[in-house]
Amino acid sequence: MEGQLMSWGTLENGWRKGPWTAQEDEILIEHVNQHGEGRWNCVSKLTGLRRNGKSCRLRWVNYLRPDLKRGKITPHEENIILELHALWGNRWSTIARSLPGRTDNEIKNYWRTHFKKSKPSKNIEKARARFLRQQQEQQEREEEQQQADMRGIMTQVEEAALAQDMQEMAYMYPLNYMLQGGEGGGGGSISDGSSEEEAWGSLWNLDDVHDDGEGVCRGGLTMQDQVLTFY
């Protein structure tokens, strides 16, 4: 096996360089199917493949993964690349997360082939303007939602404060609160006002009765004094 692999090409520092062969691809695919992705530096020891860990990882990620898309990048994918590049620049791995099945290397090569060498095209400018407009609209929607939430919170706070004030009024002025019919009294009617005036008037009349009683007592003492004087 080792001699056969070495016959595929020259080795450099113990590792084979250059294009991968179909047989090498099969060996790498079989290894990943058995052991999973990762630990790429162990591939050579386990399979006899004369490729270093970095080469194995890039070959799998960029060419052999089963979920990779084949074929040219579609116009829809191109628009996504343009919009995201306007936002993130040359962060190809970040852009690739929004394009399932496309690798960062594939996206980078596509950009450099179609857009880098020329001046910004109308498509790029349109994509950038569209993206900025969408960002602004989203920000405005978020601000409107925040304002609506704040208004709802303020309404709840005001209602709670009003209820607290009514409870305090009921505690401090129970007679007035009962005459108004408690919390459901609302704005008192004319009859409610008359009842309240009569109640307060009766309280004032108690003072008059008290005064009259004192007068009677004084009158009684005067008659007693007169009787004593008579005798």
Residue pairs with C-beta under 8 A, 6 or more apart in sequence:
1 48
2 48
5 16
5 24
5 48
5 49
5 50
6 16
6 50
8 16
8 21
8 23
8 24
9 16
9 17
9 18
10 16
10 17
11 17
11 50
14 50
15 50
15 51
15 52
15 55
16 50
16 51
20 51
20 59
20 63
24 49
24 51
24 59
25 59
25 63
25 64
27 47
27 48
27 49
28 43
28 47
28 49
28 51
28 56
28 59
28 60
28 64
29 64
30 47
31 43
31 46
31 47
31 49
32 60
32 64
35 42
35 46
37 60
40 53
40 54
40 56
40 57
40 60
41 52
41 53
42 53
43 49
43 51
43 53
43 56
44 50
44 51
44 52
44 53
44 56
49 56
51 59
58 105
61 103
62 68
62 103
62 105
62 106
67 100
67 101
68 101
68 102
68 103
69 100
69 101
69 102
73 81
73 102
73 106
73 107
73 110
77 99
77 102
78 110
78 114
79 127
80 95
80 98
80 99
81 95
81 99
81 107
81 110
81 111
82 115
82 123
82 124
82 127
82 128
83 127
83 128
83 130
83 131
84 94
84 95
84 98
85 95
85 111
86 124
86 127
86 128
86 131
86 132
87 131
88 94
88 95
90 108
90 111
92 104
92 105
92 107
92 108
92 111
93 104
95 104
95 107
96 102
96 103
96 104
96 106
96 107
99 107
115 121
115 124
166 183
169 176
169 177
170 177
170 182
170 183
175 199
176 196
177 185
179 185
179 188
179 192
179 195
179 196
179 199
180 186
180 188
180 192
181 188
181 192
185 192
188 196
